[in-house]
């Protein structure tokens, strides 16, 4: 089942992007005092308690002004509202109720969607209730006094939001084809690899007509699984690209990475991995995609008993961003080991969607802490990791609740990931760790509630 979508709407400069950053746990949306900074719809994954959802940041709604980008911004915001299952209407508690809020409230009242009213910029708990009380006049139900910057009141807002989500026990939808993007530099054999896939006798092929000429989708069915193979344009260094068809082809290749579940990064073993391959690896990691590294043209390499180990070491060193990805040496020309690629894709896709029980995760965490305790900061205070839980898949995302995230440097964070992989696997998929500060007494209350349940 797809994640519920929640659209955040409001007039300009009320703190919508700040709230979206708070809900998603990432400072992704740009925050600035300049009105109209957000123009397009920005989708971010979020979670609360045991539910995952997608939060959509929108531009400021202005109904009575058609200058500059405002009509386009309005269209984007209205589209986000139409596809959402619930709306969060953000107003400015510091500035108070203004005419533009009334206009948006009138529009929201005719929408067939539940609306939650979030009174932002209520940093003071004492003054926040008084600031929020004024917004009862809008007739949209209880106003929630919140602070997008500090997080005050967002828990109560999210608890109410969950009541508007569809139930999780709906009938599963028919399995969608698994999107697999074939990416790499020019002339590394991407199209040859696609042709090798299509040459399999058991493959049932159905071309999909699209709007682009250089990112071609092809459906391939093997066994009980269907793959959507996306052949993309070769990606060269930016300074080598002329504005025109190649420029747009590369942009579509990047979009193919964004919409795939598994990326096949094709490397030319004759040339070896280049800096551009490393940048593509970084792009795949940033997008959070599962990955299989395909070392092509293996038939052109003279070999002895040590060759494969030497090449593996060189490729791993150059593509350190993808040290989690399986590496397979193939020849698209002869077809050698090509069928094994989709087997690697299946395993990577499974790990990408894998969910590990909280108890198992905390056993792995306890073992990691036994081998290497958190460091002591310069002020003499030691970092503490209380517990962890998985909050999302694709990629697997784990929240670690700690006393202070600032006490955990990059070295220790890399150690934790290494130990989790050692204990639990996750081959083929990146892992994301969210380090969240939490007071010890809050942890005790959480654990006591869990025990009672």
Secondary structure, 3 states (H helix, E strand, C coil): CCCEEEEEECCCCCCHHHHHHHHHCCCCCCCCCCCCCCCCCEEEEEEECCEEEEEEECCCCCCCCCCCCHHHHHHHHHHHHHHCCEEEEEEECCCCCCHHHHHHHHHHHCCCCEEEEEEECCCCHHHHHHHHHHHHHHCCCCEEECCCCCCCCHHHHHHHHHCCCCCCCCCCCCCCCEEEEEECCCCCCHHHHHHHHHCCCCCEEEEECCCCCCCEEEEEEECCEEEEEEECCCCCCHHHCCCCHHHHHHHHHHHHHHHCCEEEEEEECCCCCCHHHHHHHHHHHHCCCEEEEEEECHHHCCCCCCHHHHHHHHHHHHCHHHCCCEEEECECCCCECHHHHHHHHHHHHHHHCCCCCHHHHHHHHHHHHHHCCCCECCCCCECCEEEEEEEECCCEEEEEEECCHHHCCHHHHHHHHHHHHHHHCCCCCCEEEEEEECCHHHHHHHHHHHHHC
